[in-house]
């Protein structure tokens, strides 16, 4: 089966045939992948910023949709034939061992052939098939759109969890979303569901203006050209690089939610920190996926979508094949996309 392989820091991904493990271990599930999103976390992995620089080659991807083909010992939450959301957050079920794949290839063009082991995480989605830990899968009805499943694997679920729980946005509160990538698009859409007002979005790319407004933002600032103005009850930072510049815009008693992670070793400086004591005291919170609980929250979110309350239209801006994965990576890196969807097979 084909997979996108990271072979070295900052190298293009190699799309090649790899072999599956000979048998499934305790708690492992074999999934045929239908679609996968590209997340900012993959850019960090490619740059070696996820503690992965010494663990190459390995596979990538942590939000997707697939069909269960086979289950390993003791698996009870899914069965062959189930459509599943593939997610990075833990659900109920077994935390299975990391799988290893085989890769037979020439070490260099024209050189000898080697048999190399390729690592895989407890969930990997940028491949045609994957061995996944039981607790990274949640079954969904067969008629659930694959692209909705992929969004629920990370970006949409993180946005919903952040708006609902980590930020606890109230009716009429002002919200600033820093960064209009795939996650930012979902955050704008989810904030609009709470009747927050106004919703302001910022990015450093002019082409994100229309996307932000379509998603439901009331105002947009290109902070590469003009600084944002005003204060906000809630600020949600998605890139990890805009924390210092956004903090002074937090209103008295406001909540600042860090969803994007700074680079390892990067410091965040808070100038004139006395402003943090305005009102009842401002709050800064770092969140892991908005506290998203896959086995509990995915059924709720599916009901909202089926009722027409949760609209995902416009969030996916490009659809590509696995062979074009590096095109998708470049689009995300250049800030030229909302969510990029990689299609592995027909749903």
C-alpha positions as CSV (number, residue, x, y, z in Angstrom):
1,X,0.0,0.0,0.0
2,X,1.1,3.6,-0.7
3,X,2.1,5.9,2.1
4,X,3.6,9.4,2.6
5,X,6.9,8.9,4.4
6,X,9.0,11.5,6.2
7,X,12.6,10.5,5.7
8,X,14.5,13.6,7.0
9,X,13.9,16.9,8.7
10,X,12.5,19.5,6.2
11,X,12.6,17.0,3.4
12,X,9.7,16.5,0.9
13,X,7.6,13.5,1.8
14,X,8.3,10.4,-0.2
15,X,5.2,8.6,-1.5
16,X,6.1,4.9,-1.8
17,X,4.8,1.4,-1.3
18,X,5.2,0.0,2.2
19,X,4.2,-3.3,3.7
20,X,1.9,-3.8,6.6
21,X,2.9,-5.7,9.8
22,X,2.5,-9.4,9.5
23,X,-0.1,-9.5,12.2
24,X,-2.1,-7.2,14.4
25,X,-1.0,-6.9,18.0
26,X,-3.2,-6.4,21.1
27,X,-5.6,-3.5,20.6
28,X,-4.6,-2.8,17.0
29,X,-7.0,-2.2,14.2
30,X,-6.3,-2.3,10.4
31,X,-8.1,0.5,8.6
32,X,-8.5,1.3,4.9
33,X,-8.1,5.0,4.8
34,X,-10.6,7.0,2.7
35,X,-9.5,10.6,3.3
36,X,-7.1,12.6,5.5
37,X,-6.7,16.2,6.4
38,X,-3.4,18.0,6.6
39,X,-2.8,19.7,9.9
40,X,-0.3,22.2,11.1
41,X,1.1,19.5,13.3
42,X,2.4,17.8,10.2
43,X,4.4,20.9,9.3
44,X,5.9,20.8,12.8
45,X,6.8,17.1,12.4
46,X,8.4,17.8,9.0
47,X,10.5,20.5,10.7
48,X,11.5,18.0,13.5
49,X,9.7,20.1,16.2
50,X,7.6,17.2,17.7
51,X,10.5,15.3,19.2
52,X,10.5,13.1,16.1
53,X,13.9,14.1,14.5
54,X,15.5,10.9,15.8
55,X,12.7,8.6,14.8
56,X,12.8,8.6,11.0
57,X,11.6,7.3,8.6
58,X,8.0,7.4,9.8
59,X,4.4,8.0,8.6
60,X,2.3,11.1,9.2
61,X,-1.3,12.2,9.7
62,X,-3.7,12.3,12.6
63,X,-7.2,13.3,11.2
64,X,-9.0,11.0,8.8
65,X,-11.8,8.7,7.9
66,X,-11.6,5.0,7.1
67,X,-13.2,1.6,7.0
68,X,-12.2,-1.1,9.5
69,X,-10.8,-4.1,7.7
70,X,-9.5,-6.3,10.6
71,X,-9.3,-6.1,14.4
72,X,-6.6,-7.4,16.6
73,X,-6.9,-9.2,19.9
74,X,-9.2,-7.8,22.6
75,X,-10.6,-5.0,20.4
76,X,-14.3,-4.4,21.1
77,X,-15.2,-0.8,20.2
78,X,-15.1,-1.4,16.4
79,X,-15.6,-4.3,14.0
80,X,-14.8,-5.0,10.4
81,X,-16.9,-2.9,8.0
82,X,-17.3,0.0,10.4
83,X,-16.8,3.6,9.2
84,X,-14.6,5.3,11.7
85,X,-13.2,8.8,12.6
86,X,-9.5,8.5,13.0
87,X,-8.4,11.0,15.7
88,X,-5.3,12.0,17.6
89,X,-7.1,12.5,21.0
90,X,-7.6,9.4,23.1
91,X,-11.1,7.8,23.3
92,X,-12.1,4.7,25.2
93,X,-10.4,1.5,24.4
94,X,-6.9,0.0,24.3
95,X,-3.8,2.0,23.9
96,X,-2.0,-0.3,21.5
97,X,1.7,-0.7,20.7
98,X,3.2,1.4,17.9
99,X,3.2,-0.4,14.5
100,X,6.1,-0.8,12.2
101,X,5.9,-1.0,8.5
102,X,8.4,-2.4,5.9
103,X,9.9,-0.3,3.1
104,X,12.0,-2.0,0.4
105,X,13.8,0.6,-1.6
106,X,17.1,1.8,-3.1
107,X,19.1,3.7,-0.5
108,X,20.3,6.1,-3.3
109,X,19.5,6.1,-7.0
110,X,21.3,3.2,-8.6
111,X,22.5,1.8,-5.3
112,X,21.8,-1.4,-3.5
113,X,18.3,-2.1,-2.1
114,X,17.6,-2.1,1.6
115,X,14.7,-3.3,3.7
116,X,14.0,-0.5,6.2
117,X,11.5,-0.3,9.0
118,X,9.1,2.7,9.0
119,X,7.6,3.8,12.2
120,X,3.9,4.7,12.6
121,X,2.1,6.5,15.4
122,X,-1.0,5.2,17.2
123,X,-2.8,7.0,14.4
124,X,-1.5,7.7,11.0
125,X,-3.8,8.8,8.1
126,X,-1.6,9.9,5.1
127,X,-1.6,6.4,3.7
128,X,-3.9,3.9,2.0
129,X,-4.0,1.6,5.0
130,X,-2.9,2.0,8.5
131,X,-2.6,0.0,11.8
132,X,-4.4,2.2,14.4
133,X,-4.7,2.0,18.2
134,X,-8.3,1.1,19.2
135,X,-8.5,4.3,21.3
136,X,-7.8,6.5,18.3
137,X,-11.0,5.3,16.5
138,X,-14.6,6.2,16.9
139,X,-17.3,4.4,14.8
140,X,-19.9,6.5,13.0
141,X,-23.0,5.8,10.9
142,X,-22.2,4.5,7.4
143,X,-23.8,7.5,5.7
144,X,-21.5,10.0,7.5
145,X,-19.6,12.0,4.9
146,X,-15.9,11.1,4.9
147,X,-14.8,14.7,4.8
148,X,-16.9,15.4,8.0
149,X,-15.2,12.5,9.7
150,X,-11.7,13.8,8.7
151,X,-12.5,17.3,10.1
152,X,-13.8,15.7,13.3
153,X,-10.4,13.9,13.7
154,X,-8.7,17.2,14.7
155,X,-9.6,20.7,13.3
156,X,-13.4,20.8,13.7
157,X,-13.4,18.8,17.0
158,X,-10.6,21.0,18.4
159,X,-12.6,24.2,17.4
160,X,-15.8,22.9,18.9
161,X,-14.1,21.9,22.1
162,X,-12.2,25.1,22.4
163,X,-15.3,27.3,21.9
164,X,-17.5,25.3,24.1
165,X,-15.2,24.3,26.9
166,X,-11.8,25.9,27.0
167,X,-13.1,29.4,26.0
168,X,-16.7,29.0,27.1
169,X,-17.8,31.7,24.7
170,X,-21.1,33.4,25.8
171,X,-23.7,35.1,23.7
172,X,-22.6,38.5,22.5
173,X,-19.0,38.2,23.6
174,X,-16.3,39.6,21.3
175,X,-13.9,37.0,19.9
176,X,-10.5,37.4,18.2
177,X,-9.2,34.4,16.1
178,X,-5.5,34.7,15.3
179,X,-4.7,32.7,12.2
180,X,-7.2,31.7,9.4
181,X,-5.9,28.2,8.5
182,X,-7.9,25.0,8.8
183,X,-8.2,25.4,12.5
184,X,-8.9,29.1,12.4
185,X,-11.7,28.5,9.8
186,X,-13.4,26.0,12.1
187,X,-13.0,28.3,15.1
188,X,-14.7,31.2,13.3
189,X,-17.6,29.0,12.2
190,X,-18.0,27.5,15.7
191,X,-17.8,31.0,17.4
192,X,-20.6,32.1,15.1
193,X,-22.7,29.3,16.3
194,X,-22.6,30.8,19.8
195,X,-23.8,34.2,18.5
196,X,-20.5,35.8,19.6
197,X,-20.2,39.4,18.3
198,X,-18.1,40.7,16.8
199,X,-15.9,38.0,15.5
200,X,-12.6,39.3,14.3
201,X,-10.0,37.3,12.4
202,X,-6.3,38.0,11.7
203,X,-3.8,36.5,9.4
204,X,-0.7,37.7,7.5
205,X,-2.1,36.8,4.0
206,X,-4.6,39.0,2.2
207,X,-6.2,36.0,0.5
208,X,-7.5,34.9,3.9
209,X,-9.9,37.9,4.1
210,X,-12.7,36.4,1.9
211,X,-12.3,33.0,3.6
212,X,-12.6,34.5,7.1
213,X,-15.7,36.5,6.1
214,X,-17.3,33.4,4.5
215,X,-16.7,31.4,7.6
216,X,-18.6,34.1,9.7
217,X,-16.0,36.7,10.8
218,X,-17.3,40.3,11.0
219,X,-13.9,41.9,10.6
220,X,-10.5,40.9,9.2
221,X,-7.0,42.4,9.8
222,X,-3.9,41.5,7.8
223,X,-1.5,42.0,10.7
224,X,1.5,42.1,8.3
225,X,0.2,45.4,7.1
226,X,-2.0,46.8,9.9
227,X,-2.1,45.9,13.6
228,X,-5.4,44.8,15.1
229,X,-7.2,47.3,17.2
230,X,-9.6,47.0,20.1
231,X,-10.0,44.6,23.0
232,X,-11.7,41.2,23.0
233,X,-13.5,39.1,25.6
234,X,-11.9,36.0,24.1
235,X,-8.7,35.6,22.1
236,X,-7.8,32.2,20.5
237,X,-4.3,31.9,19.1
238,X,-3.8,29.1,16.6
239,X,-0.2,29.4,15.3
240,X,1.9,29.7,18.4
241,X,3.6,32.7,16.9
242,X,1.2,35.5,17.7
243,X,0.9,35.2,21.4
244,X,2.9,38.2,22.4
245,X,1.2,40.6,19.9
246,X,-2.3,39.4,20.8
247,X,-2.1,39.4,24.6
248,X,-2.4,43.2,25.0
249,X,-5.8,43.1,23.2
250,X,-7.4,40.9,25.9
251,X,-10.3,42.8,27.6
252,X,-10.5,43.0,31.4
253,X,-11.6,39.6,32.8
254,X,-11.0,38.1,29.4
255,X,-9.8,34.6,28.4
256,X,-6.7,34.0,26.2
257,X,-6.7,30.4,24.8
258,X,-3.5,29.0,23.3
259,X,-4.3,26.3,20.8
260,X,-1.2,26.6,18.6
261,X,2.1,25.6,20.2
262,X,5.2,27.8,20.1
263,X,8.4,26.2,18.8
264,X,10.4,24.2,21.4
265,X,12.6,26.5,23.5
266,X,10.7,29.6,22.3
267,X,10.0,32.2,25.0
268,X,6.8,34.3,25.3
269,X,7.4,37.7,26.8
270,X,4.5,39.6,28.4
271,X,5.3,43.3,28.4
272,X,3.6,45.5,31.1
273,X,2.1,42.5,32.8
274,X,0.1,44.7,35.2
275,X,-2.7,44.7,32.5
276,X,-3.3,41.0,33.5
277,X,-4.9,42.3,36.8
278,X,-7.6,44.4,35.1
279,X,-11.2,43.5,35.9
280,X,-11.4,40.3,37.9
281,X,-8.1,39.2,36.4
282,X,-7.4,37.9,32.9
283,X,-7.0,34.2,32.2
284,X,-4.4,32.5,30.0
285,X,-5.0,28.9,29.2
286,X,-3.2,26.3,27.0
287,X,-5.5,23.6,25.6
288,X,-5.0,20.2,24.1
289,X,-7.6,19.9,21.4
290,X,-10.1,21.9,23.4
291,X,-10.4,19.0,25.8
292,X,-12.2,17.1,23.0
293,X,-13.5,13.6,24.1
294,X,-14.0,11.6,20.9
295,X,-16.3,8.8,22.2
296,X,-18.5,11.3,24.0
297,X,-18.4,14.4,21.7
298,X,-18.4,12.9,18.1
299,X,-22.0,11.6,18.5
300,X,-23.1,15.1,19.7
301,X,-21.4,16.8,16.8
302,X,-22.9,14.4,14.2
303,X,-26.4,15.2,15.5
304,X,-25.7,18.9,15.1
305,X,-24.5,18.4,11.5
306,X,-27.4,16.2,10.6
307,X,-29.8,18.9,11.9
308,X,-28.1,21.5,9.8
309,X,-26.8,23.5,12.8
310,X,-23.1,22.6,12.3
311,X,-22.2,23.6,8.8
312,X,-18.8,22.6,7.4
313,X,-19.2,24.1,3.9
314,X,-16.2,26.1,2.6
315,X,-13.8,24.8,5.2
316,X,-12.1,22.4,2.8
317,X,-10.5,24.5,0.1
318,X,-8.5,21.9,-1.8
319,X,-8.8,18.2,-2.5
320,X,-5.7,16.3,-3.7
321,X,-4.5,12.8,-4.2
322,X,-1.8,11.2,-2.0
323,X,0.6,11.5,-4.9
324,X,0.2,15.3,-4.6
325,X,0.8,15.4,-0.8
326,X,3.8,17.8,-1.1
327,X,1.6,20.2,-3.1
328,X,-0.8,20.2,-0.2
329,X,1.9,20.6,2.4
330,X,3.3,23.6,0.5
331,X,-0.2,25.2,0.3
332,X,-0.7,24.9,4.0
333,X,2.9,26.1,4.7
334,X,2.3,29.2,2.5
335,X,-1.0,30.0,4.1
336,X,-2.9,29.5,0.8
337,X,-5.6,27.1,2.1
338,X,-8.2,26.5,4.7
339,X,-8.2,22.7,5.2
340,X,-6.6,20.5,2.5
341,X,-8.1,17.1,2.1
342,X,-6.1,14.2,0.7
343,X,-8.3,11.6,-1.0
344,X,-7.0,8.0,-0.8
345,X,-10.0,6.1,-2.2
346,X,-13.6,6.5,-3.2
347,X,-15.9,6.6,-0.2
